[in-house]
Amino acid sequence: MSSLSLNNIKPTVASAKAFLERGCQKMFINGEWVDAYDGSTFETIDPGTGTVINEVAKGSIAEINDAVAAARAALESDQWHNMLPVERAQILNKIADIMDEKIDELSELETLDQGKPLYVSRWAEIPGAIDQFRYFAGIARTIEGQTITSSIGYQPEGKKTFSYTLRHPLGVVACITPWNSPLVLTAMKIAPALAAGCTIVLKPATLTSLTAVRLVEICQQAGLPEGVLNLVTGSGSTVGEALAMHPDVDKVSFTGSTEIGRRVIKSAGESNLKKVQVELGGKSPQIVMPDADLDLTIPGVANAIFFNGGQVCVAGSRLIVHKSISDQLVEGVAKYGREMVMGHGLDPKTQMGPLVAKSHAESVKKYVDDAVSVGAELISGGHILGSSGCYMEPTIVGNVEQDMVIFKDEVFGPVLTVSVFEDDEQALILANDSPYGLAASIWTEGLSNTHRIADSINAGTVWVNSHLMFDAALPIGGWKQSGWGQESGHQAVSNYLKDKTVTSII
């Protein structure tokens, strides 16, 4: 069984302490920080200890209506509508500069609120969020239409047609973000939306709202005009649904579960047929070929599922390994998991922190217990540790059949299922036997295997001899029930633009 050590569970950065000590965190509407109109609040919990670390204003439909109205007014204002692309780029770069200055504060707040190890926040996710703003600052100056030579043959004699396209901001965008990687996933939405000239109402997850509040403060400090970015915190069933249904919202960008994504899509369609972009669930396969370099593959496969406690949309949760190396690989990954240091995220020694909430940890464990009850083998882990009830051991489940729930459902925890194959065709059948298609990885030294298998996997992203490799320039998006649209890369800005074709006789 894994060991658990709870040390260093208090923030050490003075500005992080000051943020938490100032009292209930407010909402931001039309350039003003406000309490909930009815005074309601909700608590945010440190999952590592189970203790309350802050209170946050709990918004309602009234606040949503005011935030959307502010975003609509800002969209049509001269200050934002006529702002030069270089000026928008300067603001985005300024946001990145301030985030960089406050990276230690943001990292501690993210870790304390979500539970992830401090090194993940400090060296991966907060830098990733900063990179989103820098990348889209550059993209802001490259948004352009095109001239088109048409083949219209019925223009007046002696005249010609001249055709071109214009690109306009899509409008008011509702950004609804998840709890697993709060700041970077928020940046992946608002940075391209701002680069395109849209205005935003941001609704973060109730479990992890703190860095969203801090980011909006930074955006205000960077000079973003009033009403361009608004923040309403509160429950998804009230605030999130009101945003999705609001007739004056032009687009919803949502990241979360497929179940909630369906509700968002339905609500959006019932109001004004607004645009919808969703990144939803994943059940990503890791295919390990018999020629894989196990010194590279064992830690790679382990990190693909145990990173952030498996609370990653693209986590490599299904190991599909060739029979000839399955025992050696599985034992190596199990050993890696058993030796991981589990503890509070603020402890610098911690390699895997708690899951985000006790109820979530219990849900993850139930998947494991149910699988074992119908014939799967618990190879390692499988236990919840610690008094907070949020620490789930790195877990491997073998003898998994394709009809088992644990093979098909997104568990969203540090749980790896093992399936064994004997030939490439069987490996691809196993990999593609999922309603999801977000990501996959292939572990092999064979070049032909790489390209042939990558081409045959039904997923929006395929990594080779790696997993969880991200960059602001690389588009991310799902196939099948993993979502619509892409984030990051040039495609992300296009998601926040609408095109107009102009044709004239000259």
Secondary structure, DSSP 8 states (H G I E B T S, - for coil): ---EE----S---HHHHHHHHT-SB-EEETTEEE--TT--EEEEEETTTTEEEEEEE---HHHHHHHHHHHHHHHTSHHHHT--HHHHHHHHHHHHHHHHHTHHHHHHHHHHHH---HHHIIIIIHHHHHHHHHHHHHHTT-----EE------S-TT--EEEEEEEEE--EEEEE--SSSHHHHHHHHHHHHHHHT-EEEEE--TTS-HHHHHHHHHHHHTT--TTSEEE--S-IIIIIHHHHH-TT--EEEEES-HHHHHHHHHHHHHHT--EEEEE-----EEEE-TT--HHHHHHHHHHHHHGGGG--TT---EEEEEGGGHHHHHHHHHHHHHTS-EE-TTSTT-SB---S-HHHHHHHHHHHHHHHHTT-EEEE---EESTTS-EE--EEEES--TTSHHHHS---SSEEEEEEESSHHHHHHHHH-SSEESEEEEE-S-HHHHHHHHHHS-SSEEEES-SS---TTS-B--EETTEES-BSHHHHHHTTEEEEEEEEE-
